[in-house]
Amino acid sequence: MPSGNDPMGGCPFSEKIMLNQKPRAQWNPIALLGTAAIPRPRARRVPMYLAKFFHRPPGDDDRELLLIPGADPMIIGIHMQGDAEGEYFLSEEFSDVIEAVAAFRRHARELVDAGYFETTHTKYTLRNLLPDPKAKPEWQKSLDDLMLAALSAPLEEQARYLGAVENTEAAREPLYLWLAAHKSRAADQNDEAIRVANQALDTLASRRAGKLPHYAWSIAESDLEGRIFDVLRNGHLAVGDPSAALEAAEEAYRISPSQDRGVHRATILCRHFPERQEEAFDAAFSYALFGGYEEIMALPAYAAYSERRKGKGKSDKGWRWKAKKPASESDLRQAEAELGARLPEDYRKFLATVGPAELLIRLPEHSGELRFYRPSELATQRGNLFNFIALREKDPEKISAHFRDQYGVSVRDLVPIAEPAHESRCVVIHLEEGDRFGCCFHWDHDGAWELEHPVPDFDAALKTLTEGIEQRDSAILSFLSVYLD
């Protein structure tokens, strides 16, 4: 059922991933490692970009060599002086990733032979390496080579790359552990794949908690974490543990959503959890246009669901809660400690009874989800919000003064608590003690310095949302990414 375009874990559940047993001419590693090519509203997946940066002293003749794997692999060579005429010195397209990786390695060697050295930079959007680029350590280069092997080489060759760095600093990185877990999964060594994937997640969590860096080349942390959960999903399915597989599938979809991951989750629900089949039907109803849900839609029960849904009248309230996930008291206390602030009682009660659940909007022809953050995510989301607001203003005092003057709040005490699924907007709550403690607002990245729909507390914010859905209020539905014709 899944499309097969999802990297490292997108193969259908019924297939064993044994690439080394296929004839090379038919071997398609993109079925495991590439990008989710099917676009999807509110759930697009950012393609994988793998960038190497090169500096040739003296001067500023710096180059970026960018590999974009996927169904149609590309290599782009970029002069780092982005405003200069002839910004691109190279642009090549390939029929498969094996050729693309070979060309990428060759171009990198040619730059080194021409007097360049590879630098420590990894962010593919960079356009300036100065003033003092540093050479990339060998152990990081070895992880890059391993990544390229995972993209393009048979399992035996991947094993050699893994073995070459297993006793080095590289082997402690989540990137290495992910690739090792995926290689084990591809070889049908599922228990080992599950063990190593869990080790990768534990390592990521430990680094995050300790605010320690990890090396993942140009792969975003959320993307890497989602791919690790993909390996867990497939490994648990292979050993006959659908509950663990569903948990991994839902985590992958939450962290880094894509059409393919939505199909995987819906497939598991239909095959193993008939009591939750309607959740799978909801997804198929909403996203069938983008492919992958054909088998689910062929079920007799889906036809009955579709008719029932289309037949709902205007009097139907149009929303319901997905399975509740109450937070523990220890979770709430930990969140308050990380925030350095107490949570308002109404919001605290919500987390303790409903938890970081999803408010599902289900109208006859439209769907949406409002996803509430876990207590453990609140401090991170607070930082993300302020960093985005401050993206184009270097003086934090100007930002603080604006929000104080316009809305009577401390911008650094605005905490996102929920987001419409995969949109850059959120419900925020104000945690500064005082008259506006507990006030809630709507925030959207298109108006980053603006707060809308002010209400005095969390209960009022929730009531505004649910009543807005029931009344088909266009402003509330638009905030929830539901646009009525």
C-alpha positions in Angstrom: 0.0 0.0 0.0 2.7 2.6 0.8 4.0 4.3 -2.2 7.6 3.1 -1.9 9.0 6.5 -2.4 9.7 7.1 1.3 13.4 6.8 2.2 14.7 4.2 4.5 11.5 2.4 5.5 9.0 3.2 2.8 8.6 -0.4 1.4 5.2 -2.1 1.7 4.8 -4.1 4.8 4.4 -7.4 2.9 7.8 -7.1 1.4 11.2 -8.1 2.9 13.8 -5.5 2.4 16.7 -7.6 1.0 18.2 -5.3 -1.5 21.4 -7.3 -1.8 19.4 -10.2 -3.2 18.1 -8.3 -6.2 19.9 -8.0 -9.5 21.7 -4.7 -9.7 19.8 -3.6 -12.8 16.5 -3.9 -10.9 17.8 -2.6 -7.5 16.2 0.6 -6.4 17.6 1.9 -3.2 15.3 4.9 -3.4 12.6 2.6 -2.2 14.5 2.8 1.1 16.4 6.0 1.0 15.4 9.2 -0.9 12.5 11.5 -0.3 8.8 11.3 0.1 7.9 12.5 -3.3 4.1 12.8 -3.0 3.1 16.3 -1.9 0.4 16.8 0.6 -1.3 19.8 2.2 -0.3 20.3 5.8 1.9 17.3 5.8 4.7 17.8 3.3 8.0 16.2 4.0 11.2 18.2 3.3 13.4 16.5 0.8 16.8 15.3 1.9 19.7 17.6 1.0 23.3 16.5 1.5 25.7 19.3 1.2 29.5 19.5 1.2 31.3 22.9 1.4 34.8 23.5 0.0 37.2 26.4 0.6 40.4 27.1 -1.3 42.8 29.4 0.6 43.6 32.2 0.2 40.5 34.2 -0.8 36.8 33.5 -0.9 36.5 31.1 -3.8 34.2 28.8 -1.8 31.9 26.1 -3.3 28.9 24.1 -2.2 28.3 20.6 -3.7 24.7 19.6 -3.1 23.2 16.1 -3.6 19.4 15.8 -3.7 18.5 12.1 -3.7 15.0 11.0 -4.4 13.0 9.7 -7.4 14.9 12.1 -9.6 18.4 12.6 -8.1 20.3 15.8 -8.7 23.7 17.4 -8.1 24.0 21.2 -7.9 27.3 23.0 -7.6 27.0 26.5 -6.1 29.4 29.4 -5.9 29.1 30.7 -2.3 29.0 34.3 -3.5 25.3 34.0 -4.3 24.9 37.4 -5.9 27.7 36.8 -8.3 26.9 36.1 -12.0 27.0 32.5 -12.7 26.0 31.3 -9.2 25.8 27.7 -10.3 28.9 26.0 -11.6 27.2 22.6 -11.9 23.8 21.1 -12.4 23.2 17.5 -13.3 20.2 15.1 -13.2 20.4 11.3 -13.0 18.2 8.4 -13.7 19.1 6.7 -10.4 20.8 7.4 -7.2 23.7 5.0 -7.8 24.9 7.2 -10.7 24.2 10.3 -8.7 26.3 9.2 -5.7 29.2 8.1 -7.9 29.2 11.5 -9.6 28.9 13.3 -6.2 32.0 11.5 -5.0 33.9 12.2 -8.2 33.1 16.0 -8.1 34.2 16.1 -4.4 37.5 14.5 -5.3 38.0 16.9 -8.2 37.5 19.9 -5.9 40.1 18.5 -3.4 42.5 17.8 -6.3 42.1 21.5 -7.4 43.3 22.7 -4.0 40.0 23.0 -2.0 39.5 21.4 1.4 36.1 20.3 2.8 34.9 22.5 5.7 32.8 21.7 8.8 29.7 23.5 7.4 26.6 21.3 6.8 23.6 23.8 6.4 22.8 23.5 2.7 21.3 27.1 2.6 24.6 28.7 3.5 26.0 31.2 1.1 29.1 32.4 2.9 31.8 30.4 4.7 34.1 33.2 5.8 35.9 34.4 7.8 37.8 31.3 8.8 36.5 28.0 7.5 37.8 24.9 9.4 38.5 21.5 7.9 35.9 18.8 8.5 37.2 16.0 10.8 37.8 12.7 9.3 35.3 10.9 11.5 32.5 13.2 10.1 33.7 12.5 6.6 33.4 8.8 7.3 29.8 9.2 8.3 29.2 11.1 5.1 30.7 8.2 3.2 28.5 5.7 5.1 25.4 7.8 4.3 26.3 7.7 0.6 26.8 4.0 0.8 23.4 3.5 2.4 22.0 5.5 -0.5 23.6 3.5 -3.2 25.5 0.3 -2.2 24.5 -3.3 -1.6 24.3 -4.5 2.0 27.8 -6.2 1.9 29.4 -2.9 1.0 27.3 -1.0 3.6 28.6 -3.5 6.2 32.2 -2.7 5.3 31.6 1.0 5.8 29.9 0.4 9.1 32.7 -1.9 10.2 35.3 0.7 9.3 34.0 3.2 11.8 32.5 1.0 14.5 35.3 1.7 16.9 35.6 5.4 16.2 33.9 8.5 17.5 31.5 8.2 14.5 29.9 5.1 16.0 28.5 7.1 18.9 26.4 9.3 16.7 22.7 8.9 16.1 23.3 9.0 12.4 25.6 6.0 12.5 23.1 4.1 14.8 20.2 4.8 12.4 22.2 3.5 9.4 23.3 0.5 11.4 19.7 -0.2 12.4 18.5 0.2 8.9 21.1 -2.1 7.5 20.1 -4.8 10.1 16.4 -4.3 9.1 17.3 -4.6 5.4 19.1 -7.9 6.2 16.0 -9.2 8.1 17.8 -9.0 11.4 14.9 -7.4 13.1 15.7 -7.9 16.8 19.1 -6.2 16.2 17.4 -3.4 14.1 15.0 -2.7 16.9 17.8 -2.7 19.6 20.0 -0.3 17.6 17.1 2.0 16.6 16.1 2.3 20.2 19.8 3.1 21.1 19.7 5.8 18.4 16.6 7.4 19.9 18.0 7.2 23.4 21.2 8.9 22.2 19.3 11.6 20.4 17.2 12.2 23.6 20.3 12.3 25.8 22.1 14.8 23.5 19.0 16.9 23.4 18.5 16.9 27.2 22.1 17.8 27.7 22.1 20.4 25.0 24.9 18.6 23.3 25.4 18.5 19.5 25.3 15.5 17.3 26.5 15.1 13.7 23.9 14.2 11.1 25.4 15.8 8.0 22.7 18.0 6.5 19.8 16.0 7.8 17.4 17.9 10.1 17.0 16.4 13.6 13.3 15.9 13.2 13.9 14.2 9.8 16.5 11.9 11.3 14.3 11.0 14.3 11.4 10.3 12.0 13.5 7.9 10.0 14.7 6.1 13.1 11.0 5.5 14.0 10.4 4.2 10.5 13.0 1.5 11.1 11.3 0.7 14.4 7.9 0.5 12.7 9.1 -2.0 10.1 11.1 -4.0 12.6 8.2 -4.4 15.0 5.9 -5.4 12.2 8.4 -8.0 11.0 8.5 -9.6 14.5 4.8 -9.5 14.9 4.3 -6.7 17.3 1.7 -4.4 15.7 1.2 -2.3 18.9 4.8 -1.3 19.0 4.7 -0.7 15.3 1.7 1.6 15.5 3.4 3.6 18.3 6.5 4.0 16.2 4.4 4.9 13.1 2.5 7.6 15.1 5.7 9.0 16.5 7.3 9.2 13.0 4.2 10.9 11.6 4.0 13.4 14.5 7.7 14.3 14.3 8.1 14.4 10.5 4.8 13.9 8.7 4.5 12.7 5.1 1.9 11.2 2.9 3.7 7.9 3.0 3.8 7.8 6.8 0.1 8.6 6.9 -0.5 5.6 4.7 1.6 3.4 6.9 -0.2 4.4 10.0 -3.6 3.9 8.4 -2.6 0.5 7.1 -1.5 -0.7 10.5 -4.8 0.5 12.0 -6.9 -1.3 9.3 -5.0 -4.6 9.5 -4.4 -4.8 13.2 -6.8 -2.5 15.1 -10.3 -2.8 13.7 -11.7 -0.8 16.7 -9.7 2.2 15.4 -10.5 1.7 11.7 -12.4 4.9 11.4 -9.1 6.8 12.0 -7.7 5.2 9.0 -10.8 6.0 7.0 -10.5 9.7 8.1 -7.0 9.8 6.6 -8.1 8.1 3.4 -11.0 10.4 3.0 -8.8 13.5 3.5 -5.7 12.6 1.5 -6.7 9.9 -1.1 -6.0 12.5 -3.8 -2.3 12.2 -3.2 -2.2 8.4 -3.4 -1.5 5.3 -1.3 -4.9 4.7 0.2 -6.4 2.6 -2.6 -6.5 -0.6 -0.6 -8.1 1.0 2.4 -10.7 2.7 0.1 -11.5 -0.7 -1.5 -12.8 -2.0 1.9 -16.6 -2.4 2.1 -16.6 -0.6 5.4 -15.0 2.4 3.9 -17.8 2.9 1.4 -20.3 2.9 4.3 -18.1 5.3 6.2 -17.9 7.7 3.2 -21.7 7.7 2.8 -22.2 8.3 6.5 -19.7 11.1 6.6 -21.1 12.9 3.5 -24.6 12.5 5.0 -23.8 14.5 8.1 -26.0 17.5 8.5 -25.2 21.1 9.4 -26.4 20.3 13.0 -23.5 17.9 13.5 -21.0 19.5 15.9 -18.1 18.6 13.5 -15.5 17.7 16.1 -14.4 15.0 18.5 -11.4 14.1 20.5 -9.0 11.4 19.4 -7.9 8.9 22.1 -7.0 10.9 25.2 -3.5 10.7 26.6 -3.5 12.2 30.1 -0.2 13.5 31.3 1.2 12.4 34.7 1.8 14.7 37.6 5.5 14.1 37.2 5.3 15.2 33.6 3.5 18.4 34.6 6.0 19.2 37.3 8.9 18.6 35.0 7.4 20.9 32.4 7.0 23.6 35.0 10.6 23.2 36.1 11.8 23.5 32.5 9.6 26.5 31.8 10.5 28.2 35.1 6.8 29.0 35.5 3.6 27.4 36.8 0.9 26.2 34.4 -2.6 27.8 34.8 -5.0 25.5 36.6 -7.5 25.1 33.7 -4.7 24.2 31.3 -3.0 21.9 33.8 -6.3 20.1 34.4 -6.7 19.7 30.6 -3.3 18.1 30.4 -4.0 15.8 33.4 -7.4 14.6 32.0 -7.2 14.9 28.2 -3.5 15.3 27.7 -1.6 16.0 24.5 -4.4 14.6 22.3 -5.8 15.8 19.0 -9.0 17.7 18.4 -10.3 16.2 15.2 -12.4 18.4 12.8 -14.7 16.2 10.7 -17.1 18.1 8.4 -18.9 16.4 5.4 -16.2 17.4 2.9 -13.3 18.8 5.1 -11.0 17.6 7.8 -8.5 19.1 10.2 -6.6 18.4 13.4 -5.5 20.6 16.3 -2.6 18.8 18.0 -1.8 19.7 21.6 1.9 19.6 22.6 3.2 17.2 25.2 4.3 18.9 28.5 7.9 17.9 27.6 7.7 19.9 24.4 6.5 23.2 25.9 9.9 24.7 26.8 11.3 23.9 23.3 8.3 25.3 21.6 8.6 28.5 23.6 12.1 28.9 22.4 11.2 28.1 18.8 8.4 30.8 18.8 10.7 33.5 20.1 13.5 32.6 17.7 11.1 32.8 14.8 9.7 36.2 15.9 13.2 37.5 16.3 14.4 36.2 13.0 14.7 39.6 11.4 15.1 41.8 14.4 18.4 41.8 16.2 17.3 44.0 19.1 15.3 41.8 21.6 14.2 45.0 23.4 12.3 46.2 20.4 10.4 42.9 20.3 9.7 42.9 24.0 8.4 46.5 23.8 6.1 45.8 20.9 4.4 42.9 22.5 4.1 44.7 25.9 2.7 47.8 24.3 0.3 46.1 21.8 -0.9 43.1 23.9 0.3 43.6 27.5 2.3 40.4 27.5 5.9 39.3 27.8 6.9 37.8 24.5 9.4 35.5 26.2 6.6 34.0 28.3 4.4 33.1 25.3 4.2 29.3 25.1 2.7 27.5 22.1 0.4 24.7 23.4 -1.3 23.5 20.2 -0.9 23.6 16.4 -3.2 22.9 13.5 -1.7 19.8 11.9 1.6 20.7 10.2 0.9 24.4 9.9 3.1 27.3 11.0 0.5 28.6 13.4 -0.4 27.8 17.0 -2.4 28.6 20.1 -0.2 30.3 22.7 -0.7 30.8 26.4 0.9 33.6 28.5 2.8 32.4 31.6 4.1 35.6 33.1 2.6 36.2 36.5 0.2 39.1 36.6 -3.1 40.3 35.2 -2.6 38.5 31.9 -1.4 35.2 33.3 -3.1 32.4 31.4 -4.4 34.5 28.5 -4.5 32.7 25.2 -4.1 33.9 21.6 -3.8 32.6 18.1 -0.4 33.2 16.4 0.5 32.7 12.7 3.9 32.9 11.1 2.6 35.2 8.4 2.1 37.8 11.0 4.8 36.9 13.4 4.5 40.1 15.5 0.7 39.8 15.8 -1.6 38.0 18.3 -5.2 37.3 17.5 -8.4 36.0 19.2 -7.4 37.1 22.7 -9.3 35.2 25.5 -8.7 35.4 29.3 -7.9 31.7 29.9 -7.4 28.3 28.4 -11.0 27.1 29.0 -12.2 30.1 27.0 -9.7 29.4 24.2 -11.0 25.8 23.9 -14.6 26.9 24.0 -13.9 29.5 21.2 -12.4 26.8 19.0 -15.1 24.1 19.5 -18.0 26.6 19.2 -16.4 28.0 16.2 -16.3 24.6 14.6 -19.9 23.9 15.5 -21.0 27.3 14.1 -18.8 26.9 11.0 -17.1 30.1 11.8 -14.9 30.8 8.8 -12.2 32.6 10.9 -11.8 29.7 13.4 -12.0 27.1 10.6 -9.3 28.9 8.6 -7.0 29.0 11.7 -7.5 25.2 11.9 -6.7 24.9 8.1 -10.2 24.0 7.2 -11.4 26.2 4.3 -15.1 25.9 3.3 -16.1 26.6 -0.3 
